[in-house]
Amino acid sequence: MFPLFLKIIWLLLSFFLIFIIYLRVPKNQGLTSFATKSDLLGSPNSTEKFLNNFTLISIIGYYLIAVKLNQMNVGI
């Protein structure tokens, strides 16, 4: 039961990560962003910072679950 639960969480997390990474708007838009952007070295707003941290935590969780599922399949 526990491996099935981990696999479901792992699958949902992988689809979520694919979705959130593809939704992110790229910051670099060529030379036009260089001319129009005034806060070149400014810090990201709180929403973007939260999304960056949440994405990083989700990626770490994805890898940890993948390692645990791999250990269960090998029998370690």
PDB file of N, CA, C and O in Angstrom:
ATOM      1  N   MET A   1       0.814  -1.191   0.000  1.00  0.00           N
ATOM      2  CA  MET A   1       0.000   0.000   0.000  1.00  0.00           C
ATOM      3  C   MET A   1       0.858   1.254   0.000  1.00  0.00           C
ATOM      4  O   MET A   1       0.562   2.209  -0.718  1.00  0.00           O
ATOM      5  N   PHE A   2       1.915   1.260   0.796  1.00  0.00           N
ATOM      6  CA  PHE A   2       2.798   2.427   0.888  1.00  0.00           C
ATOM      7  C   PHE A   2       3.507   2.729  -0.434  1.00  0.00           C
ATOM      8  O   PHE A   2       3.584   3.898  -0.813  1.00  0.00           O
ATOM      9  N   PRO A   3       4.034   1.716  -1.163  1.00  0.00           N
ATOM     10  CA  PRO A   3       4.656   2.016  -2.459  1.00  0.00           C
ATOM     11  C   PRO A   3       3.666   2.576  -3.474  1.00  0.00           C
ATOM     12  O   PRO A   3       4.032   3.428  -4.283  1.00  0.00           O
ATOM     13  N   LEU A   4       2.417   2.110  -3.445  1.00  0.00           N
ATOM     14  CA  LEU A   4       1.407   2.642  -4.354  1.00  0.00           C
ATOM     15  C   LEU A   4       1.123   4.103  -4.039  1.00  0.00           C
ATOM     16  O   LEU A   4       0.984   4.922  -4.948  1.00  0.00           O
ATOM     17  N   PHE A   5       1.037   4.430  -2.767  1.00  0.00           N
ATOM     18  CA  PHE A   5       0.824   5.814  -2.336  1.00  0.00           C
ATOM     19  C   PHE A   5       1.974   6.706  -2.781  1.00  0.00           C
ATOM     20  O   PHE A   5       1.750   7.817  -3.262  1.00  0.00           O
ATOM     21  N   LEU A   6       3.202   6.225  -2.624  1.00  0.00           N
ATOM     22  CA  LEU A   6       4.368   6.999  -3.069  1.00  0.00           C
ATOM     23  C   LEU A   6       4.373   7.185  -4.577  1.00  0.00           C
ATOM     24  O   LEU A   6       4.733   8.258  -5.062  1.00  0.00           O
ATOM     25  N   LYS A   7       3.983   6.165  -5.324  1.00  0.00           N
ATOM     26  CA  LYS A   7       3.949   6.278  -6.783  1.00  0.00           C
ATOM     27  C   LYS A   7       2.907   7.293  -7.241  1.00  0.00           C
ATOM     28  O   LYS A   7       3.139   8.037  -8.194  1.00  0.00           O
ATOM     29  N   ILE A   8       1.768   7.325  -6.568  1.00  0.00           N
ATOM     30  CA  ILE A   8       0.724   8.293  -6.924  1.00  0.00           C
ATOM     31  C   ILE A   8       1.202   9.707  -6.640  1.00  0.00           C
ATOM     32  O   ILE A   8       1.024  10.603  -7.466  1.00  0.00           O
ATOM     33  N   ILE A   9       1.812   9.914  -5.470  1.00  0.00           N
ATOM     34  CA  ILE A   9       2.351  11.235  -5.139  1.00  0.00           C
ATOM     35  C   ILE A   9       3.441  11.626  -6.125  1.00  0.00           C
ATOM     36  O   ILE A   9       3.510  12.779  -6.551  1.00  0.00           O
ATOM     37  N   TRP A  10       4.292  10.676  -6.490  1.00  0.00           N
ATOM     38  CA  TRP A  10       5.392  10.925  -7.425  1.00  0.00           C
ATOM     39  C   TRP A  10       4.854  11.332  -8.795  1.00  0.00           C
ATOM     40  O   TRP A  10       5.371  12.263  -9.412  1.00  0.00           O
ATOM     41  N   LEU A  11       3.825  10.644  -9.271  1.00  0.00           N
ATOM     42  CA  LEU A  11       3.221  10.988 -10.555  1.00  0.00           C
ATOM     43  C   LEU A  11       2.565  12.364 -10.527  1.00  0.00           C
ATOM     44  O   LEU A  11       2.740  13.156 -11.453  1.00  0.00           O
ATOM     45  N   LEU A  12       1.819  12.650  -9.476  1.00  0.00           N
ATOM     46  CA  LEU A  12       1.187  13.965  -9.361  1.00  0.00           C
ATOM     47  C   LEU A  12       2.228  15.079  -9.276  1.00  0.00           C
ATOM     48  O   LEU A  12       2.063  16.141  -9.876  1.00  0.00           O
ATOM     49  N   LEU A  13       3.282  14.831  -8.542  1.00  0.00           N
ATOM     50  CA  LEU A  13       4.352  15.813  -8.418  1.00  0.00           C
ATOM     51  C   LEU A  13       5.065  16.035  -9.740  1.00  0.00           C
ATOM     52  O   LEU A  13       5.441  17.163 -10.059  1.00  0.00           O
ATOM     53  N   SER A  14       5.255  14.974 -10.513  1.00  0.00           N
ATOM     54  CA  SER A  14       5.926  15.134 -11.805  1.00  0.00           C
ATOM     55  C   SER A  14       5.063  15.944 -12.768  1.00  0.00           C
ATOM     56  O   SER A  14       5.579  16.806 -13.479  1.00  0.00           O
ATOM     57  N   PHE A  15       3.741  15.676 -12.802  1.00  0.00           N
ATOM     58  CA  PHE A  15       2.865  16.471 -13.665  1.00  0.00           C
ATOM     59  C   PHE A  15       2.801  17.923 -13.205  1.00  0.00           C
ATOM     60  O   PHE A  15       2.767  18.837 -14.029  1.00  0.00           O
ATOM     61  N   PHE A  16       2.784  18.136 -11.897  1.00  0.00           N
ATOM     62  CA  PHE A  16       2.770  19.498 -11.366  1.00  0.00           C
ATOM     63  C   PHE A  16       4.050  20.247 -11.748  1.00  0.00           C
ATOM     64  O   PHE A  16       3.995  21.411 -12.144  1.00  0.00           O
ATOM     65  N   LEU A  17       5.193  19.582 -11.630  1.00  0.00           N
ATOM     66  CA  LEU A  17       6.452  20.239 -11.971  1.00  0.00           C
ATOM     67  C   LEU A  17       6.531  20.566 -13.449  1.00  0.00           C
ATOM     68  O   LEU A  17       7.008  21.639 -13.817  1.00  0.00           O
ATOM     69  N   ILE A  18       6.075  19.666 -14.300  1.00  0.00           N
ATOM     70  CA  ILE A  18       6.061  19.954 -15.733  1.00  0.00           C
ATOM     71  C   ILE A  18       5.164  21.157 -16.005  1.00  0.00           C
ATOM     72  O   ILE A  18       5.531  22.048 -16.772  1.00  0.00           O
ATOM     73  N   PHE A  19       4.003  21.184 -15.387  1.00  0.00           N
ATOM     74  CA  PHE A  19       3.059  22.275 -15.577  1.00  0.00           C
ATOM     75  C   PHE A  19       3.633  23.602 -15.095  1.00  0.00           C
ATOM     76  O   PHE A  19       3.555  24.599 -15.813  1.00  0.00           O
ATOM     77  N   ILE A  20       4.204  23.634 -13.901  1.00  0.00           N
ATOM     78  CA  ILE A  20       4.679  24.895 -13.320  1.00  0.00           C
ATOM     79  C   ILE A  20       5.929  25.403 -14.036  1.00  0.00           C
ATOM     80  O   ILE A  20       6.122  26.613 -14.151  1.00  0.00           O
ATOM     81  N   ILE A  21       6.775  24.501 -14.515  1.00  0.00           N
ATOM     82  CA  ILE A  21       7.982  24.937 -15.207  1.00  0.00           C
ATOM     83  C   ILE A  21       7.646  25.500 -16.579  1.00  0.00           C
ATOM     84  O   ILE A  21       8.254  26.479 -17.011  1.00  0.00           O
ATOM     85  N   TYR A  22       6.687  24.894 -17.270  1.00  0.00           N
ATOM     86  CA  TYR A  22       6.290  25.418 -18.574  1.00  0.00           C
ATOM     87  C   TYR A  22       5.483  26.704 -18.472  1.00  0.00           C
ATOM     88  O   TYR A  22       5.451  27.483 -19.425  1.00  0.00           O
ATOM     89  N   LEU A  23       4.839  26.941 -17.356  1.00  0.00           N
ATOM     90  CA  LEU A  23       4.071  28.168 -17.188  1.00  0.00           C
ATOM     91  C   LEU A  23       4.935  29.384 -16.878  1.00  0.00           C
ATOM     92  O   LEU A  23       4.522  30.521 -17.106  1.00  0.00           O
ATOM     93  N   ARG A  24       6.123  29.143 -16.365  1.00  0.00           N
ATOM     94  CA  ARG A  24       6.981  30.260 -15.982  1.00  0.00           C
ATOM     95  C   ARG A  24       7.341  31.099 -17.191  1.00  0.00           C
ATOM     96  O   ARG A  24       7.717  30.564 -18.234  1.00  0.00           O
ATOM     97  N   VAL A  25       7.231  32.391 -17.059  1.00  0.00           N
ATOM     98  CA  VAL A  25       7.565  33.308 -18.135  1.00  0.00           C
ATOM     99  C   VAL A  25       9.073  33.528 -18.107  1.00  0.00           C
ATOM    100  O   VAL A  25       9.627  33.843 -17.054  1.00  0.00           O
ATOM    101  N   PRO A  26       9.749  33.366 -19.252  1.00  0.00           N
ATOM    102  CA  PRO A  26      11.187  33.589 -19.252  1.00  0.00           C
ATOM    103  C   PRO A  26      11.513  35.067 -19.012  1.00  0.00           C
ATOM    104  O   PRO A  26      10.835  35.959 -19.522  1.00  0.00           O
ATOM    105  N   LYS A  27      12.551  35.299 -18.233  1.00  0.00           N
ATOM    106  CA  LYS A  27      12.930  36.673 -17.913  1.00  0.00           C
ATOM    107  C   LYS A  27      13.668  37.341 -19.058  1.00  0.00           C
ATOM    108  O   LYS A  27      13.486  38.534 -19.301  1.00  0.00           O
ATOM    109  N   ASN A  28      14.487  36.599 -19.753  1.00  0.00           N
ATOM    110  CA  ASN A  28      15.286  37.176 -20.814  1.00  0.00           C
ATOM    111  C   ASN A  28      14.495  37.148 -22.115  1.00  0.00           C
ATOM    112  O   ASN A  28      14.177  36.078 -22.634  1.00  0.00           O
ATOM    113  N   GLN A  29      14.181  38.328 -22.638  1.00  0.00           N
ATOM    114  CA  GLN A  29      13.421  38.425 -23.873  1.00  0.00           C
ATOM    115  C   GLN A  29      14.241  39.080 -24.968  1.00  0.00           C
ATOM    116  O   GLN A  29      13.690  39.693 -25.881  1.00  0.00           O
ATOM    117  N   GLY A  30      15.530  38.955 -24.881  1.00  0.00           N
ATOM    118  CA  GLY A  30      16.396  39.531 -25.908  1.00  0.00           C
ATOM    119  C   GLY A  30      16.839  40.934 -25.557  1.00  0.00           C
ATOM    120  O   GLY A  30      16.802  41.340 -24.396  1.00  0.00           O
ATOM    121  N   LEU A  31      17.255  41.666 -26.566  1.00  0.00           N
ATOM    122  CA  LEU A  31      17.758  43.020 -26.351  1.00  0.00           C
ATOM    123  C   LEU A  31      16.654  44.011 -26.036  1.00  0.00           C
ATOM    124  O   LEU A  31      16.939  45.068 -25.474  1.00  0.00           O
ATOM    125  N   THR A  32      15.412  43.719 -26.371  1.00  0.00           N
ATOM    126  CA  THR A  32      14.318  44.644 -26.068  1.00  0.00           C
ATOM    127  C   THR A  32      14.108  44.772 -24.571  1.00  0.00           C
ATOM    128  O   THR A  32      13.790  45.859 -24.088  1.00  0.00           O
ATOM    129  N   SER A  33      14.276  43.692 -23.825  1.00  0.00           N
ATOM    130  CA  SER A  33      14.120  43.798 -22.374  1.00  0.00           C
ATOM    131  C   SER A  33      15.272  44.586 -21.761  1.00  0.00           C
ATOM    132  O   SER A  33      15.128  45.164 -20.684  1.00  0.00           O
ATOM    133  N   PHE A  34      16.392  44.609 -22.432  1.00  0.00           N
ATOM    134  CA  PHE A  34      17.541  45.369 -21.952  1.00  0.00           C
ATOM    135  C   PHE A  34      17.253  46.865 -22.006  1.00  0.00           C
ATOM    136  O   PHE A  34      17.646  47.610 -21.108  1.00  0.00           O
ATOM    137  N   ALA A  35      16.572  47.301 -23.053  1.00  0.00           N
ATOM    138  CA  ALA A  35      16.290  48.724 -23.219  1.00  0.00           C
ATOM    139  C   ALA A  35      15.100  49.188 -22.400  1.00  0.00           C
ATOM    140  O   ALA A  35      15.078  50.337 -21.959  1.00  0.00           O
ATOM    141  N   THR A  36      14.114  48.337 -22.183  1.00  0.00           N
ATOM    142  CA  THR A  36      12.898  48.774 -21.507  1.00  0.00           C
ATOM    143  C   THR A  36      12.887  48.486 -20.010  1.00  0.00           C
ATOM    144  O   THR A  36      12.089  49.077 -19.281  1.00  0.00           O
ATOM    145  N   LYS A  37      13.732  47.613 -19.547  1.00  0.00           N
ATOM    146  CA  LYS A  37      13.702  47.235 -18.129  1.00  0.00           C
ATOM    147  C   LYS A  37      14.571  48.190 -17.325  1.00  0.00           C
ATOM    148  O   LYS A  37      15.741  48.409 -17.639  1.00  0.00           O
ATOM    149  N   SER A  38      13.971  48.757 -16.277  1.00  0.00           N
ATOM    150  CA  SER A  38      14.724  49.721 -15.475  1.00  0.00           C
ATOM    151  C   SER A  38      15.372  49.082 -14.255  1.00  0.00           C
ATOM    152  O   SER A  38      16.449  49.508 -13.837  1.00  0.00           O
ATOM    153  N   ASP A  39      14.737  48.068 -13.679  1.00  0.00           N
ATOM    154  CA  ASP A  39      15.283  47.431 -12.476  1.00  0.00           C
ATOM    155  C   ASP A  39      16.026  46.160 -12.865  1.00  0.00           C
ATOM    156  O   ASP A  39      15.576  45.051 -12.579  1.00  0.00           O
ATOM    157  N   LEU A  40      17.163  46.335 -13.518  1.00  0.00           N
ATOM    158  CA  LEU A  40      17.921  45.210 -14.041  1.00  0.00           C
ATOM    159  C   LEU A  40      18.471  44.332 -12.922  1.00  0.00           C
ATOM    160  O   LEU A  40      18.494  43.107 -13.045  1.00  0.00           O
ATOM    161  N   LEU A  41      18.907  44.947 -11.845  1.00  0.00           N
ATOM    162  CA  LEU A  41      19.476  44.187 -10.738  1.00  0.00           C
ATOM    163  C   LEU A  41      18.529  44.133  -9.544  1.00  0.00           C
ATOM    164  O   LEU A  41      18.958  43.839  -8.428  1.00  0.00           O
ATOM    165  N   GLY A  42      17.253  44.413  -9.766  1.00  0.00           N
ATOM    166  CA  GLY A  42      16.281  44.408  -8.678  1.00  0.00           C
ATOM    167  C   GLY A  42      15.948  43.007  -8.224  1.00  0.00           C
ATOM    168  O   GLY A  42      16.149  42.036  -8.953  1.00  0.00           O
ATOM    169  N   SER A  43      15.432  42.913  -7.004  1.00  0.00           N
ATOM    170  CA  SER A  43      15.058  41.606  -6.461  1.00  0.00           C
ATOM    171  C   SER A  43      13.671  41.216  -6.968  1.00  0.00           C
ATOM    172  O   SER A  43      12.854  42.088  -7.264  1.00  0.00           O
ATOM    173  N   PRO A  44      13.402  39.922  -7.069  1.00  0.00           N
ATOM    174  CA  PRO A  44      12.074  39.491  -7.538  1.00  0.00           C
ATOM    175  C   PRO A  44      11.009  39.794  -6.496  1.00  0.00           C
ATOM    176  O   PRO A  44      11.297  39.874  -5.302  1.00  0.00           O
ATOM    177  N   ASN A  45       9.778  39.961  -6.958  1.00  0.00           N
ATOM    178  CA  ASN A  45       8.704  40.241  -6.002  1.00  0.00           C
ATOM    179  C   ASN A  45       8.406  38.996  -5.175  1.00  0.00           C
ATOM    180  O   ASN A  45       8.952  37.922  -5.428  1.00  0.00           O
ATOM    181  N   SER A  46       7.549  39.152  -4.202  1.00  0.00           N
ATOM    182  CA  SER A  46       7.338  38.057  -3.244  1.00  0.00           C
ATOM    183  C   SER A  46       6.669  36.846  -3.892  1.00  0.00           C
ATOM    184  O   SER A  46       6.948  35.711  -3.505  1.00  0.00           O
ATOM    185  N   THR A  47       5.796  37.067  -4.864  1.00  0.00           N
ATOM    186  CA  THR A  47       5.134  35.933  -5.520  1.00  0.00           C
ATOM    187  C   THR A  47       6.130  35.111  -6.311  1.00  0.00           C
ATOM    188  O   THR A  47       6.106  33.881  -6.254  1.00  0.00           O
ATOM    189  N   GLU A  48       7.000  35.771  -7.044  1.00  0.00           N
ATOM    190  CA  GLU A  48       8.004  35.054  -7.827  1.00  0.00           C
ATOM    191  C   GLU A  48       8.990  34.333  -6.920  1.00  0.00           C
ATOM    192  O   GLU A  48       9.419  33.219  -7.220  1.00  0.00           O
ATOM    193  N   LYS A  49       9.346  34.963  -5.820  1.00  0.00           N
ATOM    194  CA  LYS A  49      10.248  34.327  -4.861  1.00  0.00           C
ATOM    195  C   LYS A  49       9.605  33.088  -4.252  1.00  0.00           C
ATOM    196  O   LYS A  49      10.259  32.059  -4.086  1.00  0.00           O
ATOM    197  N   PHE A  50       8.301  33.192  -3.915  1.00  0.00           N
ATOM    198  CA  PHE A  50       7.579  32.044  -3.380  1.00  0.00           C
ATOM    199  C   PHE A  50       7.529  30.908  -4.400  1.00  0.00           C
ATOM    200  O   PHE A  50       7.757  29.751  -4.048  1.00  0.00           O
ATOM    201  N   LEU A  51       7.230  31.230  -5.671  1.00  0.00           N
ATOM    202  CA  LEU A  51       7.172  30.204  -6.707  1.00  0.00           C
ATOM    203  C   LEU A  51       8.532  29.551  -6.926  1.00  0.00           C
ATOM    204  O   LEU A  51       8.610  28.343  -7.147  1.00  0.00           O
ATOM    205  N   ASN A  52       9.598  30.337  -6.865  1.00  0.00           N
ATOM    206  CA  ASN A  52      10.935  29.771  -7.001  1.00  0.00           C
ATOM    207  C   ASN A  52      11.233  28.796  -5.866  1.00  0.00           C
ATOM    208  O   ASN A  52      11.735  27.697  -6.103  1.00  0.00           O
ATOM    209  N   ASN A  53      10.926  29.197  -4.640  1.00  0.00           N
ATOM    210  CA  ASN A  53      11.168  28.325  -3.484  1.00  0.00           C
ATOM    211  C   ASN A  53      10.284  27.081  -3.523  1.00  0.00           C
ATOM    212  O   ASN A  53      10.744  25.980  -3.220  1.00  0.00           O
ATOM    213  N   PHE A  54       9.012  27.256  -3.898  1.00  0.00           N
ATOM    214  CA  PHE A  54       8.089  26.134  -3.965  1.00  0.00           C
ATOM    215  C   PHE A  54       8.500  25.142  -5.049  1.00  0.00           C
ATOM    216  O   PHE A  54       8.390  23.931  -4.862  1.00  0.00           O
ATOM    217  N   THR A  55       8.973  25.659  -6.183  1.00  0.00           N
ATOM    218  CA  THR A  55       9.446  24.788  -7.259  1.00  0.00           C
ATOM    219  C   THR A  55      10.682  24.022  -6.813  1.00  0.00           C
ATOM    220  O   THR A  55      10.800  22.829  -7.092  1.00  0.00           O
ATOM    221  N   LEU A  56      11.595  24.680  -6.131  1.00  0.00           N
ATOM    222  CA  LEU A  56      12.802  24.018  -5.645  1.00  0.00           C
ATOM    223  C   LEU A  56      12.468  22.929  -4.629  1.00  0.00           C
ATOM    224  O   LEU A  56      13.035  21.838  -4.679  1.00  0.00           O
ATOM    225  N   ILE A  57      11.558  23.220  -3.718  1.00  0.00           N
ATOM    226  CA  ILE A  57      11.153  22.226  -2.722  1.00  0.00           C
ATOM    227  C   ILE A  57      10.459  21.046  -3.401  1.00  0.00           C
ATOM    228  O   ILE A  57      10.657  19.897  -3.007  1.00  0.00           O
ATOM    229  N   SER A  58       9.647  21.327  -4.419  1.00  0.00           N
ATOM    230  CA  SER A  58       8.964  20.252  -5.147  1.00  0.00           C
ATOM    231  C   SER A  58       9.955  19.375  -5.897  1.00  0.00           C
ATOM    232  O   SER A  58       9.788  18.156  -5.943  1.00  0.00           O
ATOM    233  N   ILE A  59      10.977  19.972  -6.480  1.00  0.00           N
ATOM    234  CA  ILE A  59      11.996  19.197  -7.193  1.00  0.00           C
ATOM    235  C   ILE A  59      12.771  18.309  -6.231  1.00  0.00           C
ATOM    236  O   ILE A  59      13.050  17.150  -6.540  1.00  0.00           O
ATOM    237  N   ILE A  60      13.119  18.844  -5.069  1.00  0.00           N
ATOM    238  CA  ILE A  60      13.829  18.048  -4.069  1.00  0.00           C
ATOM    239  C   ILE A  60      12.949  16.891  -3.581  1.00  0.00           C
ATOM    240  O   ILE A  60      13.428  15.769  -3.417  1.00  0.00           O
ATOM    241  N   GLY A  61      11.664  17.170  -3.351  1.00  0.00           N
ATOM    242  CA  GLY A  61      10.742  16.113  -2.954  1.00  0.00           C
ATOM    243  C   GLY A  61      10.588  15.042  -4.023  1.00  0.00           C
ATOM    244  O   GLY A  61      10.496  13.855  -3.711  1.00  0.00           O
ATOM    245  N   TYR A  62      10.560  15.463  -5.290  1.00  0.00           N
ATOM    246  CA  TYR A  62      10.464  14.532  -6.407  1.00  0.00           C
ATOM    247  C   TYR A  62      11.663  13.582  -6.420  1.00  0.00           C
ATOM    248  O   TYR A  62      11.501  12.370  -6.567  1.00  0.00           O
ATOM    249  N   TYR A  63      12.859  14.137  -6.265  1.00  0.00           N
ATOM    250  CA  TYR A  63      14.066  13.302  -6.255  1.00  0.00           C
ATOM    251  C   TYR A  63      14.105  12.364  -5.050  1.00  0.00           C
ATOM    252  O   TYR A  63      14.515  11.211  -5.180  1.00  0.00           O
ATOM    253  N   LEU A  64      13.688  12.840  -3.890  1.00  0.00           N
ATOM    254  CA  LEU A  64      13.698  11.984  -2.707  1.00  0.00           C
ATOM    255  C   LEU A  64      12.719  10.818  -2.854  1.00  0.00           C
ATOM    256  O   LEU A  64      13.034   9.688  -2.482  1.00  0.00           O
ATOM    257  N   ILE A  65      11.548  11.094  -3.391  1.00  0.00           N
ATOM    258  CA  ILE A  65      10.579  10.010  -3.614  1.00  0.00           C
ATOM    259  C   ILE A  65      11.101   9.050  -4.671  1.00  0.00           C
ATOM    260  O   ILE A  65      10.923   7.839  -4.544  1.00  0.00           O
ATOM    261  N   ALA A  66      11.749   9.575  -5.723  1.00  0.00           N
ATOM    262  CA  ALA A  66      12.299   8.706  -6.767  1.00  0.00           C
ATOM    263  C   ALA A  66      13.379   7.791  -6.204  1.00  0.00           C
ATOM    264  O   ALA A  66      13.445   6.617  -6.567  1.00  0.00           O
ATOM    265  N   VAL A  67      14.218   8.311  -5.329  1.00  0.00           N
ATOM    266  CA  VAL A  67      15.272   7.491  -4.710  1.00  0.00           C
ATOM    267  C   VAL A  67      14.643   6.418  -3.824  1.00  0.00           C
ATOM    268  O   VAL A  67      15.072   5.264  -3.834  1.00  0.00           O
ATOM    269  N   LYS A  68      13.625   6.808  -3.058  1.00  0.00           N
ATOM    270  CA  LYS A  68      12.962   5.829  -2.174  1.00  0.00           C
ATOM    271  C   LYS A  68      12.268   4.729  -2.975  1.00  0.00           C
ATOM    272  O   LYS A  68      12.335   3.557  -2.604  1.00  0.00           O
ATOM    273  N   LEU A  69      11.598   5.100  -4.078  1.00  0.00           N
ATOM    274  CA  LEU A  69      10.955   4.086  -4.915  1.00  0.00           C
ATOM    275  C   LEU A  69      11.985   3.181  -5.582  1.00  0.00           C
ATOM    276  O   LEU A  69      11.746   1.986  -5.753  1.00  0.00           O
ATOM    277  N   ASN A  70      13.118   3.743  -5.954  1.00  0.00           N
ATOM    278  CA  ASN A  70      14.179   2.932  -6.548  1.00  0.00           C
ATOM    279  C   ASN A  70      14.750   1.957  -5.532  1.00  0.00           C
ATOM    280  O   ASN A  70      15.044   0.814  -5.879  1.00  0.00           O
ATOM    281  N   GLN A  71      14.912   2.379  -4.292  1.00  0.00           N
ATOM    282  CA  GLN A  71      15.416   1.480  -3.262  1.00  0.00           C
ATOM    283  C   GLN A  71      14.418   0.366  -2.971  1.00  0.00           C
ATOM    284  O   GLN A  71      14.817  -0.764  -2.690  1.00  0.00           O
ATOM    285  N   MET A  72      13.127   0.672  -3.036  1.00  0.00           N
ATOM    286  CA  MET A  72      12.106  -0.358  -2.806  1.00  0.00           C
ATOM    287  C   MET A  72      12.109  -1.398  -3.924  1.00  0.00           C
ATOM    288  O   MET A  72      11.879  -2.580  -3.669  1.00  0.00           O
ATOM    289  N   ASN A  73      12.366  -0.971  -5.154  1.00  0.00           N
ATOM    290  CA  ASN A  73      12.371  -1.899  -6.280  1.00  0.00           C
ATOM    291  C   ASN A  73      13.612  -2.783  -6.297  1.00  0.00           C
ATOM    292  O   ASN A  73      13.553  -3.940  -6.711  1.00  0.00           O
ATOM    293  N   VAL A  74      14.743  -2.229  -5.842  1.00  0.00           N
ATOM    294  CA  VAL A  74      15.980  -2.994  -5.829  1.00  0.00           C
ATOM    295  C   VAL A  74      15.994  -3.951  -4.651  1.00  0.00           C
ATOM    296  O   VAL A  74      16.569  -5.035  -4.741  1.00  0.00           O
ATOM    297  N   GLY A  75      15.368  -3.564  -3.550  1.00  0.00           N
ATOM    298  CA  GLY A  75      15.326  -4.447  -2.392  1.00  0.00           C
ATOM    299  C   GLY A  75      16.379  -4.101  -1.359  1.00  0.00           C
ATOM    300  O   GLY A  75      16.748  -4.949  -0.547  1.00  0.00           O
ATOM    301  N   ILE A  76      16.862  -2.888  -1.375  1.00  0.00           N
ATOM    302  CA  ILE A  76      17.877  -2.462  -0.406  1.00  0.00           C
ATOM    303  C   ILE A  76      17.216  -2.155   0.919  1.00  0.00           C
ATOM    304  O   ILE A  76      17.894  -1.778   1.874  1.00  0.00           O
TER     305      ILE A  76
END
